[in-house]
Amino acid sequence: MYCIIKEGRRRRYIGFIIKNKSVGKITKFDIIDEIKNQCILTFNKNIKNMGIRVIKFNGDFGIIRCNYLEKDNIIKLLNSINKINNNKIKIKTIATSGTIKSLENKHMLNYQSVIII
């Protein structure tokens, strides 16, 4: 049996956590706006061309989907973000996976339990 992969369908999911967060609350839309700005400044591309989409974000950690060819660029982009809405932050990428399920089960559970406690 053969597996056919359609062009442009290969995606990677990047898990990230926000550290050193100031008092202000950060929303999913704040993250999206900052990623848009950094994409244009750093790579002179928009997020649609790079295949970026914020899948989940709860204020402390989240998951971003991207094109598999842009994975390394997105990791650099996330690590370069240091300010959102005048709040100093540090984004740390946790892991990368081909599926959301494996990313959550293998990597994100450790950080979720730390944040909840």
Contacts in CASP RR format, 6 or more apart in sequence:
PFRMAT RR
TARGET T0000
AUTHOR 0000-0000-0000
METHOD contacts of the structure
MODEL  1
MYCIIKEGRRRRYIGFIIKNKSVGKITKFDIIDEIKNQCILTFNKNIKNM
GIRVIKFNGDFGIIRCNYLEKDNIIKLLNSINKINNNKIKIKTIATSGTI
KSLENKHMLNYQSVIII
8 67 0 8 1.000
10 67 0 8 1.000
10 68 0 8 1.000
11 65 0 8 1.000
11 66 0 8 1.000
11 67 0 8 1.000
11 68 0 8 1.000
11 98 0 8 1.000
12 65 0 8 1.000
12 66 0 8 1.000
12 67 0 8 1.000
12 68 0 8 1.000
12 71 0 8 1.000
12 96 0 8 1.000
12 97 0 8 1.000
12 98 0 8 1.000
13 55 0 8 1.000
13 63 0 8 1.000
13 64 0 8 1.000
13 65 0 8 1.000
13 96 0 8 1.000
13 97 0 8 1.000
13 98 0 8 1.000
13 99 0 8 1.000
13 100 0 8 1.000
13 103 0 8 1.000
14 63 0 8 1.000
14 64 0 8 1.000
14 65 0 8 1.000
14 66 0 8 1.000
14 71 0 8 1.000
14 74 0 8 1.000
14 75 0 8 1.000
14 78 0 8 1.000
14 93 0 8 1.000
14 95 0 8 1.000
14 96 0 8 1.000
15 61 0 8 1.000
15 62 0 8 1.000
15 63 0 8 1.000
15 64 0 8 1.000
15 93 0 8 1.000
15 94 0 8 1.000
15 95 0 8 1.000
15 96 0 8 1.000
15 103 0 8 1.000
15 107 0 8 1.000
15 108 0 8 1.000
16 61 0 8 1.000
16 62 0 8 1.000
16 63 0 8 1.000
16 64 0 8 1.000
16 78 0 8 1.000
16 91 0 8 1.000
16 92 0 8 1.000
16 93 0 8 1.000
16 94 0 8 1.000
17 60 0 8 1.000
17 61 0 8 1.000
17 62 0 8 1.000
17 91 0 8 1.000
17 92 0 8 1.000
17 94 0 8 1.000
17 111 0 8 1.000
17 115 0 8 1.000
18 26 0 8 1.000
18 59 0 8 1.000
18 60 0 8 1.000
18 61 0 8 1.000
18 89 0 8 1.000
18 90 0 8 1.000
18 91 0 8 1.000
18 92 0 8 1.000
19 89 0 8 1.000
19 90 0 8 1.000
19 91 0 8 1.000
19 92 0 8 1.000
20 88 0 8 1.000
20 89 0 8 1.000
20 90 0 8 1.000
21 60 0 8 1.000
21 87 0 8 1.000
21 89 0 8 1.000
22 87 0 8 1.000
22 88 0 8 1.000
22 89 0 8 1.000
23 87 0 8 1.000
24 85 0 8 1.000
24 87 0 8 1.000
25 59 0 8 1.000
26 59 0 8 1.000
26 84 0 8 1.000
26 85 0 8 1.000
26 87 0 8 1.000
26 89 0 8 1.000
27 57 0 8 1.000
27 59 0 8 1.000
28 54 0 8 1.000
28 57 0 8 1.000
28 59 0 8 1.000
30 84 0 8 1.000
30 85 0 8 1.000
31 54 0 8 1.000
31 57 0 8 1.000
31 84 0 8 1.000
32 47 0 8 1.000
32 54 0 8 1.000
34 81 0 8 1.000
34 83 0 8 1.000
34 84 0 8 1.000
35 47 0 8 1.000
35 52 0 8 1.000
35 54 0 8 1.000
35 64 0 8 1.000
35 77 0 8 1.000
35 78 0 8 1.000
35 81 0 8 1.000
36 46 0 8 1.000
36 47 0 8 1.000
38 77 0 8 1.000
38 80 0 8 1.000
38 81 0 8 1.000
39 45 0 8 1.000
39 46 0 8 1.000
39 47 0 8 1.000
39 50 0 8 1.000
39 52 0 8 1.000
39 77 0 8 1.000
40 46 0 8 1.000
42 76 0 8 1.000
42 77 0 8 1.000
42 80 0 8 1.000
43 50 0 8 1.000
43 73 0 8 1.000
43 77 0 8 1.000
47 53 0 8 1.000
50 66 0 8 1.000
50 67 0 8 1.000
50 70 0 8 1.000
50 73 0 8 1.000
50 74 0 8 1.000
51 65 0 8 1.000
51 66 0 8 1.000
51 67 0 8 1.000
51 70 0 8 1.000
52 64 0 8 1.000
52 65 0 8 1.000
52 66 0 8 1.000
52 70 0 8 1.000
52 74 0 8 1.000
53 64 0 8 1.000
53 65 0 8 1.000
53 66 0 8 1.000
54 62 0 8 1.000
54 63 0 8 1.000
54 64 0 8 1.000
55 62 0 8 1.000
55 63 0 8 1.000
55 64 0 8 1.000
55 65 0 8 1.000
55 100 0 8 1.000
56 62 0 8 1.000
56 63 0 8 1.000
57 63 0 8 1.000
60 115 0 8 1.000
61 94 0 8 1.000
61 108 0 8 1.000
61 111 0 8 1.000
61 112 0 8 1.000
61 115 0 8 1.000
62 108 0 8 1.000
63 100 0 8 1.000
63 103 0 8 1.000
63 104 0 8 1.000
63 108 0 8 1.000
64 74 0 8 1.000
64 78 0 8 1.000
66 74 0 8 1.000
71 96 0 8 1.000
75 93 0 8 1.000
75 96 0 8 1.000
78 91 0 8 1.000
78 93 0 8 1.000
79 91 0 8 1.000
79 92 0 8 1.000
79 93 0 8 1.000
81 89 0 8 1.000
81 91 0 8 1.000
82 88 0 8 1.000
82 89 0 8 1.000
82 90 0 8 1.000
83 89 0 8 1.000
94 107 0 8 1.000
94 108 0 8 1.000
94 111 0 8 1.000
95 103 0 8 1.000
95 106 0 8 1.000
95 107 0 8 1.000
95 108 0 8 1.000
96 103 0 8 1.000
97 103 0 8 1.000
97 106 0 8 1.000
97 107 0 8 1.000
END
